[in-house]
Amino acid sequence: KIFPLHRSLWIFFLHQITEKLDDKNFLLWQQQIKPVIAALGLNYFVVTPQIPPQYLSDEDHDLHRINPLFLIKQKQDQFLLVWLQPMLSSSMLPRVLGSRHSYQVCDKIYAYFHHQMRTKARQLRPELRQTTLDNCSVFDFLSQIKVLIDALASVGDVQPIASTWMRF
């Protein structure tokens, strides 16, 4: 059995993804695909890939007798790879060129967005700390802070909110 779920059920899940990944929607896209990958029982391909040996023994290698579990995992990996690629926008596809396995696609995507989000958070945190009341009304001041906090949250950086407020 290639997939733990009934075929019609995983086909239903595949049609639920509405966003193609681009430079601005990683968290939304990730929130959509993670449950599908988990429901299909394919987490081990993107978290810590465990690829079974192609051959179970030297004799199997000499006789070109491939491990059946290897074949199943290979098909699952390729299914996931084929499923992931169309969910990437044309601006994201070049970032995963050369990926032959689903974990490689995911690793490249996560590395790119981890860097992007850390960079953006580093830009926003000082701006938030330096926001002052000046000649603004309290409403305008709090609105400026809310915009910055929302921007931090949009890049996955929600932890600094409490520590930032403690400084005021």
C-alpha atoms as a printed R data frame, in Angstrom:
    type eleno elety resid chain resno       x       y       z
1   ATOM     1    CA   LYS     A     1   0.000   0.000   0.000
2   ATOM     2    CA   ILE     A     2   1.605   3.254  -1.089
3   ATOM     3    CA   PHE     A     3  -0.482   5.651   1.013
4   ATOM     4    CA   PRO     A     4  -2.002   5.058   4.442
5   ATOM     5    CA   LEU     A     5  -5.241   6.795   3.430
6   ATOM     6    CA   HIS     A     6  -7.814   5.628   0.925
7   ATOM     7    CA   ARG     A     7  -7.053   6.995  -2.539
8   ATOM     8    CA   SER     A     8 -10.220   9.118  -2.793
9   ATOM     9    CA   LEU     A     9  -9.424  10.752   0.544
10  ATOM    10    CA   TRP     A    10  -5.941  11.905  -0.427
11  ATOM    11    CA   ILE     A    11  -7.258  13.157  -3.782
12  ATOM    12    CA   PHE     A    12  -9.743  15.265  -1.800
13  ATOM    13    CA   PHE     A    13  -6.877  16.700   0.276
14  ATOM    14    CA   LEU     A    14  -4.859  17.591  -2.795
15  ATOM    15    CA   HIS     A    15  -7.559  19.903  -4.088
16  ATOM    16    CA   GLN     A    16  -7.697  21.926  -0.873
17  ATOM    17    CA   ILE     A    17  -4.514  23.946  -1.471
18  ATOM    18    CA   THR     A    18  -5.469  27.409  -2.707
19  ATOM    19    CA   GLU     A    19  -2.194  29.348  -2.529
20  ATOM    20    CA   LYS     A    20   0.894  29.025  -4.688
21  ATOM    21    CA   LEU     A    21   4.045  29.820  -2.755
22  ATOM    22    CA   ASP     A    22   5.553  33.183  -3.591
23  ATOM    23    CA   ASP     A    23   7.903  35.572  -1.830
24  ATOM    24    CA   LYS     A    24   5.195  36.966   0.433
25  ATOM    25    CA   ASN     A    25   2.959  34.102   1.590
26  ATOM    26    CA   PHE     A    26   5.210  31.416   3.084
27  ATOM    27    CA   LEU     A    27   3.439  31.152   6.443
28  ATOM    28    CA   LEU     A    28  -0.001  30.913   4.803
29  ATOM    29    CA   TRP     A    29   1.239  28.359   2.268
30  ATOM    30    CA   GLN     A    30   2.988  26.334   4.960
31  ATOM    31    CA   GLN     A    31  -0.170  26.344   7.067
32  ATOM    32    CA   GLN     A    32  -2.033  24.783   4.139
33  ATOM    33    CA   ILE     A    33   0.436  22.083   3.137
34  ATOM    34    CA   LYS     A    34   1.638  20.821   6.525
35  ATOM    35    CA   PRO     A    35  -1.702  19.224   7.538
36  ATOM    36    CA   VAL     A    36  -2.047  17.568   4.133
37  ATOM    37    CA   ILE     A    37   1.449  16.104   4.335
38  ATOM    38    CA   ALA     A    38   0.728  14.888   7.868
39  ATOM    39    CA   ALA     A    39  -2.665  13.434   6.889
40  ATOM    40    CA   LEU     A    40  -1.043  11.511   4.059
41  ATOM    41    CA   GLY     A    41   1.583  10.172   6.463
42  ATOM    42    CA   LEU     A    42   4.441  11.727   4.499
43  ATOM    43    CA   ASN     A    43   6.041  13.868   7.243
44  ATOM    44    CA   TYR     A    44   9.161  11.736   7.307
45  ATOM    45    CA   PHE     A    45  10.016  12.914   3.796
46  ATOM    46    CA   VAL     A    46  10.213  16.585   4.753
47  ATOM    47    CA   VAL     A    47  11.278  16.489   8.407
48  ATOM    48    CA   THR     A    48  13.985  13.836   8.698
49  ATOM    49    CA   PRO     A    49  14.005  11.768   5.530
50  ATOM    50    CA   GLN     A    50  14.627   8.107   6.233
51  ATOM    51    CA   ILE     A    51  15.316   6.358   2.986
52  ATOM    52    CA   PRO     A    52  15.487   2.572   3.296
53  ATOM    53    CA   PRO     A    53  18.401   0.825   1.600
54  ATOM    54    CA   GLN     A    54  17.898   0.065  -2.069
55  ATOM    55    CA   TYR     A    55  19.249  -3.447  -1.535
56  ATOM    56    CA   LEU     A    56  18.951  -5.504   1.633
57  ATOM    57    CA   SER     A    57  22.100  -7.532   1.026
58  ATOM    58    CA   ASP     A    58  25.049  -7.915  -1.294
59  ATOM    59    CA   GLU     A    59  23.275 -10.831  -2.903
60  ATOM    60    CA   ASP     A    60  20.235  -8.622  -3.614
61  ATOM    61    CA   HIS     A    61  22.557  -6.052  -5.151
62  ATOM    62    CA   ASP     A    62  24.241  -8.639  -7.368
63  ATOM    63    CA   LEU     A    63  20.842  -9.973  -8.476
64  ATOM    64    CA   HIS     A    64  19.383  -6.432  -8.860
65  ATOM    65    CA   ARG     A    65  16.649  -7.371  -6.385
66  ATOM    66    CA   ILE     A    66  15.414  -4.034  -5.051
67  ATOM    67    CA   ASN     A    67  14.053  -3.717  -1.534
68  ATOM    68    CA   PRO     A    68  10.216  -3.440  -1.864
69  ATOM    69    CA   LEU     A    69  10.113  -0.855   0.939
70  ATOM    70    CA   PHE     A    70  12.637   1.249  -0.969
71  ATOM    71    CA   LEU     A    71  10.364   1.198  -4.037
72  ATOM    72    CA   ILE     A    72   7.323   2.248  -1.999
73  ATOM    73    CA   LYS     A    73   9.197   5.101  -0.302
74  ATOM    74    CA   GLN     A    74  10.634   6.187  -3.631
75  ATOM    75    CA   LYS     A    75   7.131   6.369  -5.156
76  ATOM    76    CA   GLN     A    76   5.812   8.311  -2.161
77  ATOM    77    CA   ASP     A    77   8.712  10.745  -2.361
78  ATOM    78    CA   GLN     A    78   8.185  11.305  -6.076
79  ATOM    79    CA   PHE     A    79   4.440  11.750  -5.534
80  ATOM    80    CA   LEU     A    80   5.148  14.412  -2.927
81  ATOM    81    CA   LEU     A    81   7.700  16.081  -5.205
82  ATOM    82    CA   VAL     A    82   5.233  16.155  -8.114
83  ATOM    83    CA   TRP     A    83   2.552  17.526  -5.764
84  ATOM    84    CA   LEU     A    84   4.790  20.263  -4.301
85  ATOM    85    CA   GLN     A    85   6.221  21.695  -7.511
86  ATOM    86    CA   PRO     A    86   2.971  23.016  -9.035
87  ATOM    87    CA   MET     A    87   2.251  24.801  -5.746
88  ATOM    88    CA   LEU     A    88   5.305  26.994  -6.272
89  ATOM    89    CA   SER     A    89   4.995  30.269  -8.147
90  ATOM    90    CA   SER     A    90   7.231  30.920 -11.135
91  ATOM    91    CA   SER     A    91   9.386  33.154  -8.921
92  ATOM    92    CA   MET     A    92   9.984  30.270  -6.468
93  ATOM    93    CA   LEU     A    93  10.702  27.453  -8.937
94  ATOM    94    CA   PRO     A    94  14.271  28.610  -9.702
95  ATOM    95    CA   ARG     A    95  15.056  28.348  -5.967
96  ATOM    96    CA   VAL     A    96  14.415  24.578  -6.026
97  ATOM    97    CA   LEU     A    97  16.071  23.721  -9.340
98  ATOM    98    CA   GLY     A    98  18.030  20.504  -9.218
99  ATOM    99    CA   SER     A    99  15.927  18.989  -6.440
100 ATOM   100    CA   ARG     A   100  15.369  15.299  -7.085
101 ATOM   101    CA   HIS     A   101  13.605  14.533  -3.806
102 ATOM   102    CA   SER     A   102  10.809  16.212  -1.891
103 ATOM   103    CA   TYR     A   103  13.003  16.843   1.161
104 ATOM   104    CA   GLN     A   104  15.421  18.814  -1.040
105 ATOM   105    CA   VAL     A   105  12.592  21.069  -2.218
106 ATOM   106    CA   CYS     A   106  11.426  21.603   1.353
107 ATOM   107    CA   ASP     A   107  14.949  22.200   2.653
108 ATOM   108    CA   LYS     A   108  15.606  24.853   0.002
109 ATOM   109    CA   ILE     A   109  12.256  26.554   0.612
110 ATOM   110    CA   TYR     A   110  12.688  26.574   4.397
111 ATOM   111    CA   ALA     A   111  16.284  27.826   4.194
112 ATOM   112    CA   TYR     A   112  15.273  30.674   1.872
113 ATOM   113    CA   PHE     A   113  12.317  31.795   3.962
114 ATOM   114    CA   HIS     A   114  14.111  31.353   7.275
115 ATOM   115    CA   HIS     A   115  16.736  33.795   6.011
116 ATOM   116    CA   GLN     A   116  14.103  36.180   4.613
117 ATOM   117    CA   MET     A   117  12.055  36.192   7.825
118 ATOM   118    CA   ARG     A   118  15.095  36.674  10.080
119 ATOM   119    CA   THR     A   119  16.249  39.586   7.938
120 ATOM   120    CA   LYS     A   120  12.822  41.231   7.969
121 ATOM   121    CA   ALA     A   121  12.444  40.715  11.731
122 ATOM   122    CA   ARG     A   122  15.875  42.305  12.278
123 ATOM   123    CA   GLN     A   123  14.675  45.350  10.320
124 ATOM   124    CA   LEU     A   124  11.352  45.636  12.141
125 ATOM   125    CA   ARG     A   125  12.439  45.131  15.775
126 ATOM   126    CA   PRO     A   126  14.537  48.327  16.014
127 ATOM   127    CA   GLU     A   127  11.782  50.255  14.275
128 ATOM   128    CA   LEU     A   128   9.329  49.023  16.882
129 ATOM   129    CA   ARG     A   129  11.708  49.905  19.738
130 ATOM   130    CA   GLN     A   130  12.294  53.388  18.335
131 ATOM   131    CA   THR     A   131   8.627  54.254  17.857
132 ATOM   132    CA   THR     A   132   7.855  57.269  20.013
133 ATOM   133    CA   LEU     A   133   4.763  59.283  20.834
134 ATOM   134    CA   ASP     A   134   6.293  62.555  19.553
135 ATOM   135    CA   ASN     A   135   3.371  64.760  18.506
136 ATOM   136    CA   CYS     A   136   1.058  61.820  17.704
137 ATOM   137    CA   SER     A   137  -2.149  61.032  19.448
138 ATOM   138    CA   VAL     A   138  -2.117  57.920  21.609
139 ATOM   139    CA   PHE     A   139  -4.363  56.254  18.982
140 ATOM   140    CA   ASP     A   140  -1.857  57.005  16.180
141 ATOM   141    CA   PHE     A   141   1.044  55.854  18.352
142 ATOM   142    CA   LEU     A   142  -0.655  52.554  19.163
143 ATOM   143    CA   SER     A   143  -1.658  52.150  15.511
144 ATOM   144    CA   GLN     A   144   1.999  52.484  14.456
145 ATOM   145    CA   ILE     A   145   2.993  49.862  17.003
146 ATOM   146    CA   LYS     A   146   0.210  47.529  15.897
147 ATOM   147    CA   VAL     A   147   1.345  47.787  12.257
148 ATOM   148    CA   LEU     A   148   4.899  46.853  13.246
149 ATOM   149    CA   ILE     A   149   3.780  44.012  15.512
150 ATOM   150    CA   ASP     A   150   1.548  42.665  12.743
151 ATOM   151    CA   ALA     A   151   4.480  42.867  10.325
152 ATOM   152    CA   LEU     A   152   6.643  40.919  12.779
153 ATOM   153    CA   ALA     A   153   3.914  38.316  13.197
154 ATOM   154    CA   SER     A   154   3.606  38.022   9.409
155 ATOM   155    CA   VAL     A   155   7.223  36.851   9.255
156 ATOM   156    CA   GLY     A   156   6.682  34.402  12.090
157 ATOM   157    CA   ASP     A   157   8.325  36.541  14.772
158 ATOM   158    CA   VAL     A   158   5.779  36.733  17.575
159 ATOM   159    CA   GLN     A   159   8.053  36.118  20.580
160 ATOM   160    CA   PRO     A   160   9.576  39.618  20.726
161 ATOM   161    CA   ILE     A   161   6.181  41.269  21.148
162 ATOM   162    CA   ALA     A   162   5.998  40.678  24.903
163 ATOM   163    CA   SER     A   163   9.643  41.580  25.487
164 ATOM   164    CA   THR     A   164   9.304  44.721  23.366
165 ATOM   165    CA   TRP     A   165   6.306  45.937  25.352
166 ATOM   166    CA   MET     A   166   8.236  45.401  28.594
167 ATOM   167    CA   ARG     A   167  10.757  48.039  27.501
168 ATOM   168    CA   PHE     A   168   8.155  50.843  27.345
